[in-house]
């Protein structure tokens, strides 16, 4: 019975297709089932020349995400269909949802839009596993940690084991705040075990690189000593060329000054003065009296070539007064009186032999011995004298018997 018409139905089997049924394309409902699936897919069997055709219903299948009602339950792409995607409840719409609130769907539905779970605060769109961790005292990326290393806004901290405010460059970490030994915001420490060694520290004469500039005990370090330029290595330097050093260098090595010729190692204060035309001891005087190799010059004020014995100076060269090498001058105010002068009859000891007007002096006359006092002297007894003497007292000879 259908549509107000009476239809004969067999009590068993199927009705044969009459010519009218064939001509009118009569059909009958049918269904297909799949073992293990609860639903059947409906179809029809149409009358044809050979009778009822096969049922055109498709076989029920497991529901898949394909826009079709695969299992013929009247629903399309329902939850948990094959190929579905797990969508998490994402109340704050930050792209990540709560782990305990998920559905496997072919497409997002309502607030089930996130394909990533693990959101630890679904009320805050800035907090999710997709978020970047920031230095803000909260777990932005939901990894169970807060303000971890490398967070946005972090600062480089260096390990500062010695507490000098500087850390070693190696092993620095970008942190939101100081942690453990990572307390220094400045690197460059070359010895993190020494609190007195760090960039900017005072360099000291101690065999260490105190200021971490790659040099040790450089010039000007604390406790340095002034060394003067000593090119010739004689132990004395130039007073106007010096460096403050922890140890003597190749040229700045002298601790004493006063060198007047830094190109000659034999010239310096304290050197032995030598007769060589140089100021050997740097006292401002070249070849002073008493220099090594000097000559004893006697005072010779009258310039007669003879000096006063006992009044001498040892000089490298004769001077204006001390210029004679021979002594014995008995009158240094008269150039005509000296040991080499000719004795003259003048009442003066001209040749400085301690005698005055001795026999043979220039201008002498002959005097003879007059032993018997008769006014005549014996021949052959004469002597040239400046005047009579106790023995030679007459100037006439010819006495044949002076007795």
Residue pairs with C-beta under 8 A, 6 or more apart in sequence:
1 7
8 15
9 15
14 28
14 52
15 28
16 51
17 26
17 47
17 48
17 51
17 52
20 26
21 47
22 47
22 48
22 49
25 46
25 47
26 46
26 47
27 44
27 45
27 46
27 47
28 44
28 45
28 52
29 42
29 43
29 44
29 45
30 42
30 43
30 44
30 45
30 55
30 56
30 57
31 40
31 41
31 42
31 43
31 55
31 57
32 40
32 41
32 43
32 55
32 57
32 58
32 59
32 60
33 39
33 40
33 41
33 59
33 60
34 59
34 60
34 61
37 60
37 61
37 62
37 71
38 73
39 60
39 71
39 72
39 73
40 57
40 60
40 72
41 57
41 58
41 59
41 60
41 72
42 57
42 72
43 55
43 56
43 57
43 58
44 55
44 56
44 57
45 52
45 53
45 54
45 55
45 56
46 52
46 53
46 56
47 53
58 72
60 70
60 71
60 72
61 70
61 71
62 70
62 71
62 81
62 82
63 69
63 70
63 71
63 73
63 75
63 77
63 78
63 80
63 81
63 82
64 70
64 77
64 81
64 82
64 83
65 77
65 81
65 82
65 83
65 84
65 106
65 107
66 77
66 83
67 76
67 77
68 76
68 77
69 75
69 76
70 81
77 106
77 107
79 103
79 104
79 105
80 104
81 104
81 106
83 106
84 104
84 105
84 106
85 104
85 105
85 106
85 115
86 102
86 103
86 104
86 105
86 115
86 117
87 97
87 102
87 103
87 104
87 105
87 108
87 109
87 112
87 113
87 114
87 115
88 96
88 97
88 98
88 99
88 101
88 102
88 112
88 114
88 115
88 116
88 117
88 119
89 97
89 98
89 101
89 102
89 111
89 112
89 114
89 122
90 96
90 97
90 111
90 112
90 113
90 114
90 119
90 122
91 97
91 111
91 122
91 123
92 119
92 121
92 122
92 123
92 124
92 125
93 111
93 113
93 125
94 114
94 119
94 124
94 125
94 126
94 127
94 128
94 130
94 131
95 114
95 116
95 128
95 130
96 114
96 116
96 117
96 118
96 119
96 128
96 129
96 130
96 142
97 112
97 113
97 114
97 116
97 117
97 119
97 122
98 117
98 119
98 122
99 117
99 118
99 119
101 112
102 112
102 117
103 109
103 112
105 112
116 128
116 129
116 130
117 129
118 128
118 129
118 142
119 127
119 128
119 129
119 142
120 127
120 139
120 142
121 127
121 142
126 140
127 138
127 139
127 140
127 141
127 142
128 141
128 142
129 141
129 142
129 143
130 141
131 140
131 141
131 142
132 140
132 141
132 151
132 152
133 139
133 140
133 141
133 143
133 145
133 147
133 148
133 150
133 151
133 152
134 140
134 147
134 151
134 152
134 153
135 147
135 151
135 152
135 153
135 154
135 176
135 177
136 147
136 153
137 146
137 147
138 146
139 145
139 146
140 151
147 175
147 176
147 177
149 173
149 174
149 175
150 174
151 174
151 176
153 176
154 174
154 175
154 176
155 174
155 175
155 176
155 185
156 172
156 173
156 174
156 185
156 187
157 167
157 172
157 173
157 174
157 175
157 178
157 179
157 182
157 183
157 184
157 185
158 166
158 167
158 168
158 169
158 171
158 172
158 182
158 184
158 185
158 186
158 187
158 189
159 167
159 168
159 171
159 172
159 181
159 182
159 184
159 192
160 166
160 167
160 181
160 182
160 183
160 184
160 189
160 192
161 181
161 192
161 193
162 189
162 191
162 192
162 193
162 194
162 195
163 195
164 189
164 194
164 195
164 196
164 197
164 198
164 201
165 184
165 186
165 198
166 184
166 186
166 187
166 188
166 189
166 192
166 198
166 199
166 212
167 182
167 183
167 184
167 186
167 187
167 189
167 192
168 187
168 189
168 190
168 192
169 187
169 188
169 189
172 182
172 187
173 179
173 182
175 182
186 199
188 198
188 199
188 212
189 197
189 198
189 199
189 212
190 197
190 198
190 209
190 212
191 197
191 208
191 209
191 212
194 208
196 204
196 210
197 208
197 209
197 210
197 211
197 212
198 211
198 212
199 211
199 212
199 213
200 211
201 210
201 211
201 212
202 210
202 211
202 221
202 222
203 209
203 210
203 211
203 213
203 215
203 217
203 218
203 220
203 221
203 222
204 210
204 217
204 221
204 222
204 223
205 217
205 221
205 222
205 223
205 224
205 246
205 247
206 217
207 216
207 217
208 216
208 217
209 215
209 216
210 221
217 245
217 246
217 247
218 246
219 243
219 244
219 245
220 244
221 244
221 246
223 246
224 244
224 245
224 246
225 244
225 245
225 246
225 255
226 242
226 243
226 244
226 255
227 237
227 242
227 243
227 244
227 245
227 248
227 249
227 252
227 253
227 254
227 255
228 236
228 237
228 238
228 239
228 241
228 242
228 252
228 254
228 255
228 256
228 257
228 259
229 237
229 238
229 241
229 242
229 251
229 252
229 254
229 262
230 236
230 237
230 238
230 251
230 252
230 253
230 254
230 259
230 262
231 251
231 262
231 263
232 259
232 261
232 262
232 263
232 264
232 265
233 253
233 265
234 254
234 259
234 264
234 265
234 266
234 267
234 268
234 271
235 254
235 256
235 268
236 254
236 256
236 257
236 258
236 259
236 268
236 269
236 282
237 252
237 253
237 254
237 255
237 256
237 257
237 259
237 262
238 257
238 259
238 262
239 257
239 258
241 252
242 252
243 249
243 252
245 252
248 254
256 269
258 268
258 269
258 282
259 267
259 268
259 269
259 282
260 267
260 268
260 279
260 282
261 267
261 278
261 279
261 282
264 278
266 280
267 278
267 279
267 280
267 281
267 282
268 281
268 282
269 281
269 282
269 283
270 281
271 280
271 281
271 282
272 280
272 281
272 292
273 280
273 281
273 287
273 288
273 290
273 291
273 292
274 280
274 287
274 291
274 292
274 293
275 287
275 291
275 292
275 293
275 294
275 316
275 317
276 287
276 293
277 286
277 287
278 286
278 287
279 285
279 286
280 286
280 291
287 294
287 315
287 316
287 317
289 313
289 314
289 315
290 314
291 314
291 316
293 316
294 314
294 315
294 316
295 314
295 315
295 316
295 318
295 325
296 312
296 313
296 314
296 325
297 307
297 312
297 313
297 314
297 315
297 318
297 319
297 322
297 323
297 324
297 325
298 306
298 307
298 308
298 309
298 311
298 312
298 322
298 324
298 325
298 326
298 327
298 329
299 307
299 308
299 311
299 312
299 313
299 321
299 322
299 324
299 332
300 306
300 307
300 308
300 321
300 322
300 323
300 324
300 329
300 332
301 321
301 332
301 333
302 329
302 331
302 332
302 333
302 334
302 335
302 337
303 323
303 335
304 324
304 329
304 334
304 335
304 336
304 337
304 338
304 341
305 324
305 326
305 338
305 340
306 324
306 326
306 327
306 328
306 329
306 338
306 339
306 340
306 352
307 322
307 323
307 324
307 325
307 326
307 327
307 329
307 332
308 327
308 329
308 332
309 327
309 328
309 329
310 327
312 322
312 327
313 319
313 322
315 322
318 324
326 339
328 338
328 339
328 352
329 337
329 338
329 339
329 352
330 337
330 338
330 349
330 352
331 337
331 352
336 350
337 348
337 349
337 350
337 351
337 352
338 351
338 352
339 351
339 352
339 353
340 351
341 350
341 351
341 352
342 350
342 351
342 361
342 362
343 349
343 350
343 351
343 353
343 355
343 357
343 358
343 360
343 361
343 362
344 350
344 357
344 361
344 362
344 363
345 357
345 361
345 362
345 363
345 364
345 386
345 387
346 357
346 363
347 356
347 357
348 356
348 357
349 355
349 356
350 361
357 364
357 385
357 386
357 387
359 383
359 384
359 385
360 384
361 384
361 385
361 386
363 386
364 384
364 385
364 386
365 384
365 385
365 386
365 395
366 382
366 383
366 384
366 385
366 395
367 377
367 382
367 383
367 384
367 385
367 387
367 388
367 389
367 392
367 393
367 394
367 395
368 376
368 377
368 378
368 379
368 381
368 382
368 383
368 392
368 394
368 395
368 396
368 397
368 399
369 377
369 378
369 381
369 391
369 392
369 393
369 402
370 376
370 377
370 378
370 393
370 394
370 399
370 402
371 378
371 402
371 403
372 399
372 401
372 402
372 403
374 399
374 402
375 394
375 396
376 394
376 396
376 397
376 398
376 399
376 402
377 392
377 393
377 394
377 395
377 396
377 397
377 398
377 399
377 402
378 397
378 399
378 400
378 402
379 397
379 398
379 399
381 392
381 397
381 402
382 392
382 397
383 392
385 392
388 394
